[in-house]
Amino acid sequence: MSDAEPEANAAFFRLFEGLPRQGPGSDACTREALRRLPPLPPEPRVLDLGCGAGRQTLVLAEVLRTEVVAVDLHQPFLDQLEVSARGRGLAHLVETRRVDMGALDLPPASVDLLWSEGAIYLLGFEDGLRRWRPWLAPGGLAAVTECTWLGEMRSAEVSAFWREAYPAMGSVADNLARAERAGFEVCDWFALPPSAWWDDYYTPLLQRIEDLAPHADPALAAVIAETEHEIDFYRRHHEVYGYVFYLMRAA
């Protein structure tokens, strides 16, 4: 790790801690994904991987009325989730674990519903699904969001940006094939609307930037500049890419 990396990580978390979300999504999209899933068993065993501050964890617990195990490596996000769960009367249904979502030690076939919003890119879509597949019970379900190409008309600017930011990003067709290779049948999918990027993610993030920018040290200023560029890029090119919810059954 270079000397600059700890400072950059600290700056990143200073920018994102305490925000409603750490990536695109909405309570409505989480509920819609749940609505589209095939039926679950009574009292399903639910695992939320890369949960961040856990907005989707709370929706899962509220709708399913069953315990949700929420996994993340950043303890302040888990602390935020626990405070939110207590405030909504859901503390008894949320268990947090600080652990690497790619190396979680779980018995095979011990999960009925595997959930992950905005996090699988850290492992790669196909590799992440392949790693997680053994944890699912026979016929178990998975709901995962992944940044995905939505259009074919990609300018040189867009292609260059994502070649640097996430070279493995695929189209819907690419990801359907990847899911199948990883041992899943895709039951349904839908793209998140632009409101899922703006309402609870970019808009609060822009307010945080406005609050922090006047007093930012060099590391934080660099993270802010990168984030502002990302937001402006989405504003100009949102028709070409976005997050897609993939709803799957273990094959």
N, C-alpha and C positions, 0 to 999 in steps of 0.2 A: 504494500500500500504506500503510495506516495505521501509526502508531507501534506499535500493539499487536500487529499481525499477526506480525512477526518473533518476538516473545516467545511468542505463542501457538503458532507453528510449532515453536519450540525446545522448548516444554513438551510438545507432542504427541510429538515424536520421543524426548524423554527418557522418556516413559511407555512407548513401544512398542518402542524399540530393544532388541535382545537377546531378545525374546520369541519363542516358537516360531512364532507366526503373527500377522499383523496384521489378520486377518479370519476369519470362520467357514470351516471346512474340516477335512479329515482325510486322512491317508494312505489310509485305506480308501475314502473317497469318490473320491479321485483315481484309485485303482486300479479302482474300479467304473466310473468314466467311461471309462477306457481299455478295460475289458472290453466295454463296450457299443458302442464305436465300430466302424464298418465297418473292414475290413482296410486297413492302411497299406502303402505300397510298402516294399521293402527299404531299410534305412538312410534313413528319412524325415528330411526337414529340418524341425526343430521349433523353434518360437518361443514363448516364455512371456512374455506382456506384463503389466506391473505385478506383477512376481514377488515384491516384498517380500523377506523373508528366504529365500524359495525352498524351502519344504518340498515343494511340489508339483513344483518343478524337479528335485529329487533323486529323487522317485519316477519321473518321466518318464525321466530318464537311466538309472535302475536297471532299469526294466522294458523300455524300448525299446532299451537299449544303443546309443544313438546320441547325437550331440552335440545339446545343447539350448542355444539362445541365450536368455539370461534378461535381460530389460530392466526397468529401474526408474530413477527419477530420484534416489533417495536412496542415496548411496554407502555409508553404513554398513550398509544392508540387503544390498547387493551384497557387501560385505566379509564379512558374516556368512555369506552363502551360500557364498562361496569357502572359508571355513574349514570349513564343514560338508561341502562336497564333498571337500575333502582328507581329512577325517576318515573319510569313508565310501569312500575309494578311487575317487571319481568325478570328480576334478579334470579329467581329460582329456576328460570328456564334458560339461562345463559351461563355457560362455563367457558372461561378464557384460558388459553394455553399459549405461552410464549415459546414458540418452537418453529423451526424451519419447515415450511409447508412441503418442501421437496424431500424431506427426510424424516417425516413423522412416523413414529414407531406404533403402528396399529395392527391388530390381528387381521388376517385376510377375511373378507366377507363380513366386516363388522359395521358397515355403513349402508343405510338405505337411500339417503339423499346426500349427494356431494354438491356443494355450492361454491362458486368462486366468481366474484365480480371484479374485473379490472386487474387481476393479479397473475394469471397464468402465463402472460408474456415473459415473465421473469424466468420461466423454465422453457418456454416455447410451447406452442399449442399442442402439438402431437406428443412431444416428450412428456409434458405435464400430464396429459391424459393417460399416457402409457404408465407413468409412475403411480398414478392414483387409482387406476383400474382395479388392482388386486384388492383394494379396501372395500369395494362395493359387493354387497350381497348379490346372489343371482337375480337378475332382472332389476338391479338397483338403478337409480336415476342420478343424472348429473345435469346441472344447469351452470353454464360457464359463459362469461362475456369475453370477447376477444376483439381487438382492433382489427378491422377487416376492410379490404378494398371494396367499395360499393359501386364504382364506375370504371369504365374502360378508358375514358379520355383523360389521361394523366399527363399534365404538363411536365416539362423538364424540371421545373422548380419543385413540384410535388414529388416526383420520382427521386430526386436528389435528397430531399428532406427525409423521406422514409427509408431510403437506402442507408442513410446514416443513423436514423433514430431506431428503426426496427426492420432490418433487412429481411427477416423471415415472415413479415406480414403477408397473408394470402387473401385471396378472394373467398367468397362464400363457397364456391365449388371446391377450391383448394382445401378448405377447412372441413367440408363434409367428407372428403376423401381421407384426410388426416385422421378424423375421428373414427372412421371405419377401420383404418389400419391399426388404430390404438385399441380396438376392441369394443367400439360403441356403434349403436344404431341411432342416427339423429331422427328424433320424432318430430321436431319443429324448430324453427328459428325465426327471429325477427330483429330488425335493426332498431337501435335506440333512437328516439327522435332528438333533434337539436336541443329541445328543452332539457333533456337529461344531461347535456353538457353544460348548459348555462345556469339553470335555476339553483341547484345545490352544489355546483362545482366551480365553474369559472367565475360566476358573479361574486360569491363570497371570497374567492381567491383574489380577484381584482381589488376588493375592498381591503383585504389583508396587505396586498402589495402597496396600496395607497398609504396605509398606516405605517408600514415598515420602511419604505423606500427612503424617506428623508434621513433616516438614522442608520442606514445599512452600511456594514463594513464591506470590504472588497469581496469576501466569499459570498455573503448574502446578496450583494449587488449583482454578482454574476448569475446566481440562481434566479433572481428576479428577472434579469434581462432575458435569460433563456425561457423562463415561463411566459413572459409577455410575448415573446416571439411565437411560442407554441399557440397561445390563445389567438393572436392575430392570424396565424396560419390557418387555424380551424375556421375562423370567421370568413376567410377568403376561399376556403377549399372544402367546406363541409359536405358538399355533394359527392365528393370523390371517395371519402373514407369515413368510417364511424365504428362505433362498437356494435357488435351483433351478439344477441343472446342465442346460444346453441343449447337446445334441450335434448338430452340423450338418455338412452337406456343401455345398460351393460349387455352386450351381445353374448 
